[in-house]
Amino acid sequence: MQVNALSGAAIAGVTNLQPPAQPTQPTSDSPAPGLQPFLAVRTALILLTSAFFGVVFGILTFLSMASVAGAVLAGLTATGTTIPALHNLIR
């Protein structure tokens, strides 16, 4: 019976009996065509890691000195000095 149905469909002019193809969805880790990411992964990693070090140094400074201004200054200094170090370290 299946052969008759297929031959009848071919006679009627239907040549493609395959189901329609599903449209492909772009993956979330690949940008859309023509769009560049704002930051490279390496740059984001360096900036986030240096910000983490700055926060840690700021908190430790605040706990030792109880001075907000000194803690902010230590945190900003730590962030600024770890950026070039991480830039040379992470390749």
Gaussian input, Z-matrix of N, CA and C with variables (Angstrom, degrees):
# hf/3-21g

backbone

0 1
 N
 C     1     B1
 C     2     B2     1     A1
 N     3     B3     2     A2     1     D1
 C     4     B4     3     A3     2     D2
 C     5     B5     4     A4     3     D3
 N     6     B6     5     A5     4     D4
 C     7     B7     6     A6     5     D5
 C     8     B8     7     A7     6     D6
 N     9     B9     8     A8     7     D7
 C    10    B10     9     A9     8     D8
 C    11    B11    10    A10     9     D9
 N    12    B12    11    A11    10    D10
 C    13    B13    12    A12    11    D11
 C    14    B14    13    A13    12    D12
 N    15    B15    14    A14    13    D13
 C    16    B16    15    A15    14    D14
 C    17    B17    16    A16    15    D15
 N    18    B18    17    A17    16    D16
 C    19    B19    18    A18    17    D17
 C    20    B20    19    A19    18    D18
 N    21    B21    20    A20    19    D19
 C    22    B22    21    A21    20    D20
 C    23    B23    22    A22    21    D21
 N    24    B24    23    A23    22    D22
 C    25    B25    24    A24    23    D23
 C    26    B26    25    A25    24    D24
 N    27    B27    26    A26    25    D25
 C    28    B28    27    A27    26    D26
 C    29    B29    28    A28    27    D27
 N    30    B30    29    A29    28    D28
 C    31    B31    30    A30    29    D29
 C    32    B32    31    A31    30    D30
 N    33    B33    32    A32    31    D31
 C    34    B34    33    A33    32    D32
 C    35    B35    34    A34    33    D33
 N    36    B36    35    A35    34    D34
 C    37    B37    36    A36    35    D35
 C    38    B38    37    A37    36    D36
 N    39    B39    38    A38    37    D37
 C    40    B40    39    A39    38    D38
 C    41    B41    40    A40    39    D39
 N    42    B42    41    A41    40    D40
 C    43    B43    42    A42    41    D41
 C    44    B44    43    A43    42    D42
 N    45    B45    44    A44    43    D43
 C    46    B46    45    A45    44    D44
 C    47    B47    46    A46    45    D45
 N    48    B48    47    A47    46    D46
 C    49    B49    48    A48    47    D47
 C    50    B50    49    A49    48    D48
 N    51    B51    50    A50    49    D49
 C    52    B52    51    A51    50    D50
 C    53    B53    52    A52    51    D51
 N    54    B54    53    A53    52    D52
 C    55    B55    54    A54    53    D53
 C    56    B56    55    A55    54    D54
 N    57    B57    56    A56    55    D55
 C    58    B58    57    A57    56    D56
 C    59    B59    58    A58    57    D57
 N    60    B60    59    A59    58    D58
 C    61    B61    60    A60    59    D59
 C    62    B62    61    A61    60    D60
 N    63    B63    62    A62    61    D61
 C    64    B64    63    A63    62    D62
 C    65    B65    64    A64    63    D63
 N    66    B66    65    A65    64    D64
 C    67    B67    66    A66    65    D65
 C    68    B68    67    A67    66    D66
 N    69    B69    68    A68    67    D67
 C    70    B70    69    A69    68    D68
 C    71    B71    70    A70    69    D69
 N    72    B72    71    A71    70    D70
 C    73    B73    72    A72    71    D71
 C    74    B74    73    A73    72    D72
 N    75    B75    74    A74    73    D73
 C    76    B76    75    A75    74    D74
 C    77    B77    76    A76    75    D75
 N    78    B78    77    A77    76    D76
 C    79    B79    78    A78    77    D77
 C    80    B80    79    A79    78    D78
 N    81    B81    80    A80    79    D79
 C    82    B82    81    A81    80    D80
 C    83    B83    82    A82    81    D81
 N    84    B84    83    A83    82    D82
 C    85    B85    84    A84    83    D83
 C    86    B86    85    A85    84    D84
 N    87    B87    86    A86    85    D85
 C    88    B88    87    A87    86    D86
 C    89    B89    88    A88    87    D87
 N    90    B90    89    A89    88    D88
 C    91    B91    90    A90    89    D89
 C    92    B92    91    A91    90    D90
 N    93    B93    92    A92    91    D91
 C    94    B94    93    A93    92    D92
 C    95    B95    94    A94    93    D93
 N    96    B96    95    A95    94    D94
 C    97    B97    96    A96    95    D95
 C    98    B98    97    A97    96    D96
 N    99    B99    98    A98    97    D97
 C   100   B100    99    A99    98    D98
 C   101   B101   100   A100    99    D99
 N   102   B102   101   A101   100   D100
 C   103   B103   102   A102   101   D101
 C   104   B104   103   A103   102   D102
 N   105   B105   104   A104   103   D103
 C   106   B106   105   A105   104   D104
 C   107   B107   106   A106   105   D105
 N   108   B108   107   A107   106   D106
 C   109   B109   108   A108   107   D107
 C   110   B110   109   A109   108   D108
 N   111   B111   110   A110   109   D109
 C   112   B112   111   A111   110   D110
 C   113   B113   112   A112   111   D111
 N   114   B114   113   A113   112   D112
 C   115   B115   114   A114   113   D113
 C   116   B116   115   A115   114   D114
 N   117   B117   116   A116   115   D115
 C   118   B118   117   A117   116   D116
 C   119   B119   118   A118   117   D117
 N   120   B120   119   A119   118   D118
 C   121   B121   120   A120   119   D119
 C   122   B122   121   A121   120   D120
 N   123   B123   122   A122   121   D121
 C   124   B124   123   A123   122   D122
 C   125   B125   124   A124   123   D123
 N   126   B126   125   A125   124   D124
 C   127   B127   126   A126   125   D125
 C   128   B128   127   A127   126   D126
 N   129   B129   128   A128   127   D127
 C   130   B130   129   A129   128   D128
 C   131   B131   130   A130   129   D129
 N   132   B132   131   A131   130   D130
 C   133   B133   132   A132   131   D131
 C   134   B134   133   A133   132   D132
 N   135   B135   134   A134   133   D133
 C   136   B136   135   A135   134   D134
 C   137   B137   136   A136   135   D135
 N   138   B138   137   A137   136   D136
 C   139   B139   138   A138   137   D137
 C   140   B140   139   A139   138   D138
 N   141   B141   140   A140   139   D139
 C   142   B142   141   A141   140   D140
 C   143   B143   142   A142   141   D141
 N   144   B144   143   A143   142   D142
 C   145   B145   144   A144   143   D143
 C   146   B146   145   A145   144   D144
 N   147   B147   146   A146   145   D145
 C   148   B148   147   A147   146   D146
 C   149   B149   148   A148   147   D147
 N   150   B150   149   A149   148   D148
 C   151   B151   150   A150   149   D149
 C   152   B152   151   A151   150   D150
 N   153   B153   152   A152   151   D151
 C   154   B154   153   A153   152   D152
 C   155   B155   154   A154   153   D153
 N   156   B156   155   A155   154   D154
 C   157   B157   156   A156   155   D155
 C   158   B158   157   A157   156   D156
 N   159   B159   158   A158   157   D157
 C   160   B160   159   A159   158   D158
 C   161   B161   160   A160   159   D159
 N   162   B162   161   A161   160   D160
 C   163   B163   162   A162   161   D161
 C   164   B164   163   A163   162   D162
 N   165   B165   164   A164   163   D163
 C   166   B166   165   A165   164   D164
 C   167   B167   166   A166   165   D165
 N   168   B168   167   A167   166   D166
 C   169   B169   168   A168   167   D167
 C   170   B170   169   A169   168   D168
 N   171   B171   170   A170   169   D169
 C   172   B172   171   A171   170   D170
 C   173   B173   172   A172   171   D171
 N   174   B174   173   A173   172   D172
 C   175   B175   174   A174   173   D173
 C   176   B176   175   A175   174   D174
 N   177   B177   176   A176   175   D175
 C   178   B178   177   A177   176   D176
 C   179   B179   178   A178   177   D177
 N   180   B180   179   A179   178   D178
 C   181   B181   180   A180   179   D179
 C   182   B182   181   A181   180   D180
 N   183   B183   182   A182   181   D181
 C   184   B184   183   A183   182   D182
 C   185   B185   184   A184   183   D183
 N   186   B186   185   A185   184   D184
 C   187   B187   186   A186   185   D185
 C   188   B188   187   A187   186   D186
 N   189   B189   188   A188   187   D187
 C   190   B190   189   A189   188   D188
 C   191   B191   190   A190   189   D189
 N   192   B192   191   A191   190   D190
 C   193   B193   192   A192   191   D191
 C   194   B194   193   A193   192   D192
 N   195   B195   194   A194   193   D193
 C   196   B196   195   A195   194   D194
 C   197   B197   196   A196   195   D195
 N   198   B198   197   A197   196   D196
 C   199   B199   198   A198   197   D197
 C   200   B200   199   A199   198   D198
 N   201   B201   200   A200   199   D199
 C   202   B202   201   A201   200   D200
 C   203   B203   202   A202   201   D201
 N   204   B204   203   A203   202   D202
 C   205   B205   204   A204   203   D203
 C   206   B206   205   A205   204   D204
 N   207   B207   206   A206   205   D205
 C   208   B208   207   A207   206   D206
 C   209   B209   208   A208   207   D207
 N   210   B210   209   A209   208   D208
 C   211   B211   210   A210   209   D209
 C   212   B212   211   A211   210   D210
 N   213   B213   212   A212   211   D211
 C   214   B214   213   A213   212   D212
 C   215   B215   214   A214   213   D213
 N   216   B216   215   A215   214   D214
 C   217   B217   216   A216   215   D215
 C   218   B218   217   A217   216   D216
 N   219   B219   218   A218   217   D217
 C   220   B220   219   A219   218   D218
 C   221   B221   220   A220   219   D219
 N   222   B222   221   A221   220   D220
 C   223   B223   222   A222   221   D221
 C   224   B224   223   A223   222   D222
 N   225   B225   224   A224   223   D223
 C   226   B226   225   A225   224   D224
 C   227   B227   226   A226   225   D225
 N   228   B228   227   A227   226   D226
 C   229   B229   228   A228   227   D227
 C   230   B230   229   A229   228   D228
 N   231   B231   230   A230   229   D229
 C   232   B232   231   A231   230   D230
 C   233   B233   232   A232   231   D231
 N   234   B234   233   A233   232   D232
 C   235   B235   234   A234   233   D233
 C   236   B236   235   A235   234   D234
 N   237   B237   236   A236   235   D235
 C   238   B238   237   A237   236   D236
 C   239   B239   238   A238   237   D237
 N   240   B240   239   A239   238   D238
 C   241   B241   240   A240   239   D239
 C   242   B242   241   A241   240   D240
 N   243   B243   242   A242   241   D241
 C   244   B244   243   A243   242   D242
 C   245   B245   244   A244   243   D243
 N   246   B246   245   A245   244   D244
 C   247   B247   246   A246   245   D245
 C   248   B248   247   A247   246   D246
 N   249   B249   248   A248   247   D247
 C   250   B250   249   A249   248   D248
 C   251   B251   250   A250   249   D249
 N   252   B252   251   A251   250   D250
 C   253   B253   252   A252   251   D251
 C   254   B254   253   A253   252   D252
 N   255   B255   254   A254   253   D253
 C   256   B256   255   A255   254   D254
 C   257   B257   256   A256   255   D255
 N   258   B258   257   A257   256   D256
 C   259   B259   258   A258   257   D257
 C   260   B260   259   A259   258   D258
 N   261   B261   260   A260   259   D259
 C   262   B262   261   A261   260   D260
 C   263   B263   262   A262   261   D261
 N   264   B264   263   A263   262   D262
 C   265   B265   264   A264   263   D263
 C   266   B266   265   A265   264   D264
 N   267   B267   266   A266   265   D265
 C   268   B268   267   A267   266   D266
 C   269   B269   268   A268   267   D267
 N   270   B270   269   A269   268   D268
 C   271   B271   270   A270   269   D269
 C   272   B272   271   A271   270   D270

   B1=1.4404
   B2=1.5386
   B3=1.3224
   B4=1.4585
   B5=1.5284
   B6=1.3272
   B7=1.4570
   B8=1.5229
   B9=1.3081
   B10=1.4540
   B11=1.5273
   B12=1.3300
   B13=1.4667
   B14=1.5295
   B15=1.3414
   B16=1.4512
   B17=1.5191
   B18=1.3424
   B19=1.4588
   B20=1.5205
   B21=1.3248
   B22=1.4611
   B23=1.5201
   B24=1.3428
   B25=1.4632
   B26=1.5217
   B27=1.3259
   B28=1.4584
   B29=1.5212
   B30=1.3075
   B31=1.4610
   B32=1.5233
   B33=1.3333
   B34=1.4611
   B35=1.5263
   B36=1.3165
   B37=1.4522
   B38=1.5259
   B39=1.3078
   B40=1.4561
   B41=1.5205
   B42=1.3031
   B43=1.4599
   B44=1.5206
   B45=1.3334
   B46=1.4576
   B47=1.5248
   B48=1.3208
   B49=1.4570
   B50=1.5204
   B51=1.3297
   B52=1.4568
   B53=1.5228
   B54=1.3418
   B55=1.4674
   B56=1.5263
   B57=1.3173
   B58=1.4699
   B59=1.5234
   B60=1.3142
   B61=1.4661
   B62=1.5202
   B63=1.3313
   B64=1.4495
   B65=1.5356
   B66=1.3212
   B67=1.4700
   B68=1.5256
   B69=1.3089
   B70=1.4550
   B71=1.5238
   B72=1.3061
   B73=1.4512
   B74=1.5233
   B75=1.3253
   B76=1.4721
   B77=1.5215
   B78=1.3239
   B79=1.4480
   B80=1.5191
   B81=1.3128
   B82=1.4623
   B83=1.5205
   B84=1.3366
   B85=1.4569
   B86=1.5243
   B87=1.3256
   B88=1.4593
   B89=1.5287
   B90=1.3351
   B91=1.4630
   B92=1.5195
   B93=1.3071
   B94=1.4586
   B95=1.5254
   B96=1.3164
   B97=1.4628
   B98=1.5261
   B99=1.3221
   B100=1.4464
   B101=1.5163
   B102=1.3250
   B103=1.4606
   B104=1.5182
   B105=1.3122
   B106=1.4570
   B107=1.5237
   B108=1.3310
   B109=1.4663
   B110=1.5315
   B111=1.3256
   B112=1.4656
   B113=1.5187
   B114=1.3290
   B115=1.4597
   B116=1.5163
   B117=1.3032
   B118=1.4582
   B119=1.5284
   B120=1.3054
   B121=1.4581
   B122=1.5226
   B123=1.3129
   B124=1.4723
   B125=1.5209
   B126=1.3248
   B127=1.4569
   B128=1.5204
   B129=1.3286
   B130=1.4616
   B131=1.5204
   B132=1.3193
   B133=1.4620
   B134=1.5242
   B135=1.3079
   B136=1.4673
   B137=1.5226
   B138=1.3232
   B139=1.4637
   B140=1.5270
   B141=1.3209
   B142=1.4648
   B143=1.5198
   B144=1.3188
   B145=1.4584
   B146=1.5182
   B147=1.3174
   B148=1.4633
   B149=1.5297
   B150=1.3274
   B151=1.4661
   B152=1.5255
   B153=1.3249
   B154=1.4663
   B155=1.5278
   B156=1.3319
   B157=1.4636
   B158=1.5234
   B159=1.3181
   B160=1.4580
   B161=1.5169
   B162=1.3291
   B163=1.4695
   B164=1.5224
   B165=1.3224
   B166=1.4682
   B167=1.5313
   B168=1.3118
   B169=1.4689
   B170=1.5296
   B171=1.3175
   B172=1.4587
   B173=1.5186
   B174=1.3272
   B175=1.4669
   B176=1.5194
   B177=1.3330
   B178=1.4613
   B179=1.5253
   B180=1.3174
   B181=1.4645
   B182=1.5205
   B183=1.3205
   B184=1.4624
   B185=1.5183
   B186=1.3336
   B187=1.4610
   B188=1.5238
   B189=1.3062
   B190=1.4659
   B191=1.5283
   B192=1.3369
   B193=1.4642
   B194=1.5247
   B195=1.3164
   B196=1.4732
   B197=1.5264
   B198=1.3135
   B199=1.4584
   B200=1.5271
   B201=1.3308
   B202=1.4607
   B203=1.5231
   B204=1.3188
   B205=1.4641
   B206=1.5308
   B207=1.3215
   B208=1.4606
   B209=1.5171
   B210=1.3374
   B211=1.4637
   B212=1.5238
   B213=1.3389
   B214=1.4669
   B215=1.5194
   B216=1.3386
   B217=1.4556
   B218=1.5262
   B219=1.3149
   B220=1.4678
   B221=1.5308
   B222=1.3233
   B223=1.4608
   B224=1.5121
   B225=1.3403
   B226=1.4655
   B227=1.5253
   B228=1.3273
   B229=1.4650
   B230=1.5171
   B231=1.3209
   B232=1.4660
   B233=1.5239
   B234=1.3179
   B235=1.4671
   B236=1.5253
   B237=1.3125
   B238=1.4650
   B239=1.5109
   B240=1.3176
   B241=1.4701
   B242=1.5264
   B243=1.3325
   B244=1.4682
   B245=1.5236
   B246=1.3256
   B247=1.4720
   B248=1.5333
   B249=1.3413
   B250=1.4746
   B251=1.5343
   B252=1.3366
   B253=1.4675
   B254=1.5329
   B255=1.3185
   B256=1.4680
   B257=1.5238
   B258=1.3136
   B259=1.4658
   B260=1.5341
   B261=1.3273
   B262=1.4626
   B263=1.5190
   B264=1.3125
   B265=1.4567
   B266=1.5259
   B267=1.3378
   B268=1.4577
   B269=1.5197
   B270=1.2883
   B271=1.4732
   B272=1.4940
   A1=111.79
   A2=116.26
   A3=120.32
   A4=110.51
   A5=118.11
   A6=121.40
   A7=110.43
   A8=117.39
   A9=120.08
   A10=111.73
   A11=117.00
   A12=120.01
   A13=110.52
   A14=117.26
   A15=120.16
   A16=111.44
   A17=116.78
   A18=118.30
   A19=110.77
   A20=117.67
   A21=120.64
   A22=111.30
   A23=116.41
   A24=119.78
   A25=110.09
   A26=117.56
   A27=120.65
   A28=110.43
   A29=116.78
   A30=120.28
   A31=110.57
   A32=115.53
   A33=119.12
   A34=112.02
   A35=118.40
   A36=120.69
   A37=113.40
   A38=118.53
   A39=121.13
   A40=107.32
   A41=117.48
   A42=119.92
   A43=112.37
   A44=119.35
   A45=122.03
   A46=108.60
   A47=116.69
   A48=120.90
   A49=111.86
   A50=118.42
   A51=121.11
   A52=109.33
   A53=116.77
   A54=118.37
   A55=109.72
   A56=117.55
   A57=119.62
   A58=110.42
   A59=115.67
   A60=121.14
   A61=109.62
   A62=115.65
   A63=121.14
   A64=109.22
   A65=118.27
   A66=119.18
   A67=109.71
   A68=115.13
   A69=119.28
   A70=109.67
   A71=116.00
   A72=122.11
   A73=108.67
   A74=119.07
   A75=119.82
   A76=109.31
   A77=116.04
   A78=119.90
   A79=109.70
   A80=115.69
   A81=119.70
   A82=112.54
   A83=118.49
   A84=119.79
   A85=113.05
   A86=117.83
   A87=119.40
   A88=108.92
   A89=116.90
   A90=118.97
   A91=111.01
   A92=115.40
   A93=120.65
   A94=108.99
   A95=117.63
   A96=119.49
   A97=111.45
   A98=115.51
   A99=120.72
   A100=114.44
   A101=118.27
   A102=120.98
   A103=109.79
   A104=115.91
   A105=121.56
   A106=108.39
   A107=117.78
   A108=119.06
   A109=110.25
   A110=116.14
   A111=120.61
   A112=111.05
   A113=117.22
   A114=123.07
   A115=109.26
   A116=115.68
   A117=119.21
   A118=108.17
   A119=116.26
   A120=120.65
   A121=110.55
   A122=117.02
   A123=121.08
   A124=110.83
   A125=117.38
   A126=121.17
   A127=111.34
   A128=116.69
   A129=120.28
   A130=111.03
   A131=116.73
   A132=120.54
   A133=111.00
   A134=117.37
   A135=121.17
   A136=110.48
   A137=118.17
   A138=120.97
   A139=112.29
   A140=117.30
   A141=120.02
   A142=111.83
   A143=117.29
   A144=120.25
   A145=110.88
   A146=117.56
   A147=119.71
   A148=110.67
   A149=118.23
   A150=120.49
   A151=110.63
   A152=116.73
   A153=120.77
   A154=110.31
   A155=117.09
   A156=120.22
   A157=111.03
   A158=117.58
   A159=120.59
   A160=112.54
   A161=116.56
   A162=120.40
   A163=110.55
   A164=116.85
   A165=120.37
   A166=110.35
   A167=117.51
   A168=120.49
   A169=111.29
   A170=117.36
   A171=120.28
   A172=112.45
   A173=116.60
   A174=120.35
   A175=111.10
   A176=116.74
   A177=119.45
   A178=111.77
   A179=116.62
   A180=120.02
   A181=110.98
   A182=117.06
   A183=119.90
   A184=111.14
   A185=117.08
   A186=119.71
   A187=112.26
   A188=117.10
   A189=119.01
   A190=112.74
   A191=118.60
   A192=121.13
   A193=113.51
   A194=118.48
   A195=124.29
   A196=111.41
   A197=116.18
   A198=121.68
   A199=108.60
   A200=115.69
   A201=119.49
   A202=110.74
   A203=116.84
   A204=120.25
   A205=110.82
   A206=116.96
   A207=120.43
   A208=112.10
   A209=116.67
   A210=120.88
   A211=110.80
   A212=117.08
   A213=120.34
   A214=110.40
   A215=115.69
   A216=119.28
   A217=111.58
   A218=118.06
   A219=121.27
   A220=110.95
   A221=117.08
   A222=120.52
   A223=112.76
   A224=116.22
   A225=119.64
   A226=111.58
   A227=115.84
   A228=119.35
   A229=110.81
   A230=116.58
   A231=120.02
   A232=111.10
   A233=116.83
   A234=120.23
   A235=110.71
   A236=116.39
   A237=120.16
   A238=113.91
   A239=116.68
   A240=118.40
   A241=112.90
   A242=117.51
   A243=118.21
   A244=112.81
   A245=118.29
   A246=119.77
   A247=111.36
   A248=120.24
   A249=118.14
   A250=112.45
   A251=116.66
   A252=119.27
   A253=110.94
   A254=116.55
   A255=119.64
   A256=111.65
   A257=116.86
   A258=120.85
   A259=110.06
   A260=117.01
   A261=120.10
   A262=111.95
   A263=117.36
   A264=121.14
   A265=112.84
   A266=117.25
   A267=121.75
   A268=108.78
   A269=116.68
   A270=121.67
   A271=109.41
   D1=-35.61
   D2=-178.61
   D3=-64.20
   D4=-37.69
   D5=-179.30
   D6=-64.39
   D7=-39.41
   D8=179.83
   D9=-66.09
   D10=-38.70
   D11=-179.84
   D12=-67.14
   D13=-40.37
   D14=179.37
   D15=-68.60
   D16=-41.22
   D17=180.00
   D18=-69.48
   D19=-32.48
   D20=176.48
   D21=-67.06
   D22=-36.64
   D23=178.69
   D24=-69.44
   D25=-37.38
   D26=178.97
   D27=-68.23
   D28=-35.59
   D29=178.94
   D30=-68.65
   D31=-34.95
   D32=-177.58
   D33=-75.94
   D34=-2.76
   D35=177.04
   D36=102.50
   D37=0.08
   D38=178.50
   D39=-84.61
   D40=116.52
   D41=-177.42
   D42=-107.11
   D43=-25.76
   D44=-177.54
   D45=-105.54
   D46=105.46
   D47=-179.65
   D48=-100.31
   D49=9.30
   D50=178.62
   D51=-83.68
   D52=150.39
   D53=177.59
   D54=-67.11
   D55=153.19
   D56=-179.58
   D57=-62.79
   D58=144.72
   D59=-178.63
   D60=-72.10
   D61=141.48
   D62=177.43
   D63=-75.42
   D64=137.66
   D65=177.21
   D66=-67.97
   D67=140.33
   D68=-178.94
   D69=-83.26
   D70=136.73
   D71=177.46
   D72=-95.52
   D73=137.51
   D74=176.77
   D75=-67.71
   D76=142.26
   D77=179.20
   D78=-73.59
   D79=155.92
   D80=-175.91
   D81=-72.61
   D82=-21.49
   D83=-178.15
   D84=-89.20
   D85=-5.32
   D86=177.30
   D87=-110.65
   D88=131.44
   D89=179.87
   D90=-69.98
   D91=161.29
   D92=177.89
   D93=-64.42
   D94=152.95
   D95=-179.67
   D96=-58.27
   D97=132.41
   D98=178.34
   D99=88.89
   D100=-10.38
   D101=179.48
   D102=-103.42
   D103=134.50
   D104=177.08
   D105=-102.27
   D106=145.84
   D107=177.22
   D108=-66.51
   D109=151.79
   D110=-178.43
   D111=-65.98
   D112=-42.72
   D113=177.88
   D114=-128.62
   D115=145.47
   D116=173.36
   D117=-72.51
   D118=158.02
   D119=-178.99
   D120=-61.83
   D121=-39.68
   D122=-179.85
   D123=-63.55
   D124=-42.89
   D125=179.38
   D126=-64.67
   D127=-43.39
   D128=178.21
   D129=-62.83
   D130=-40.09
   D131=178.59
   D132=-63.78
   D133=-43.57
   D134=179.61
   D135=-63.91
   D136=-45.82
   D137=-178.11
   D138=-67.16
   D139=-41.41
   D140=179.01
   D141=-67.63
   D142=-39.73
   D143=178.91
   D144=-66.91
   D145=-41.33
   D146=179.20
   D147=-68.35
   D148=-35.81
   D149=175.76
   D150=-65.20
   D151=-38.71
   D152=176.58
   D153=-61.00
   D154=-46.94
   D155=178.17
   D156=-61.76
   D157=-39.43
   D158=178.54
   D159=-62.74
   D160=-42.14
   D161=177.97
   D162=-64.86
   D163=-43.68
   D164=-179.86
   D165=-62.53
   D166=-46.88
   D167=178.92
   D168=-64.14
   D169=-38.46
   D170=177.70
   D171=-63.90
   D172=-43.59
   D173=178.51
   D174=-64.79
   D175=-44.32
   D176=179.08
   D177=-63.54
   D178=-37.88
   D179=177.71
   D180=-67.27
   D181=-41.18
   D182=178.26
   D183=-63.68
   D184=-40.99
   D185=179.79
   D186=-67.20
   D187=-29.15
   D188=-178.97
   D189=-87.51
   D190=-33.29
   D191=-174.75
   D192=-110.15
   D193=-19.84
   D194=-176.25
   D195=58.19
   D196=34.63
   D197=177.81
   D198=-121.49
   D199=119.43
   D200=-178.64
   D201=-67.30
   D202=-42.69
   D203=-178.68
   D204=-63.37
   D205=-42.25
   D206=178.14
   D207=-65.64
   D208=-36.88
   D209=179.33
   D210=-67.69
   D211=-41.55
   D212=178.27
   D213=-65.09
   D214=-43.08
   D215=178.75
   D216=-63.38
   D217=-41.29
   D218=178.33
   D219=-66.55
   D220=-39.99
   D221=179.06
   D222=-65.32
   D223=-43.08
   D224=178.40
   D225=-67.32
   D226=-37.88
   D227=177.52
   D228=-65.12
   D229=-43.12
   D230=179.05
   D231=-64.01
   D232=-41.18
   D233=178.20
   D234=-62.77
   D235=-45.65
   D236=-178.59
   D237=-66.57
   D238=-34.57
   D239=-178.30
   D240=-83.06
   D241=-22.94
   D242=179.74
   D243=-82.44
   D244=-19.42
   D245=179.87
   D246=-62.33
   D247=-51.59
   D248=178.79
   D249=-65.89
   D250=-34.94
   D251=179.06
   D252=-64.51
   D253=-44.74
   D254=178.29
   D255=-69.18
   D256=-32.64
   D257=177.75
   D258=-61.63
   D259=-40.37
   D260=177.97
   D261=-77.58
   D262=-27.77
   D263=-175.85
   D264=-80.56
   D265=-41.53
   D266=-175.15
   D267=-94.33
   D268=113.59
   D269=179.20
   D270=-118.92

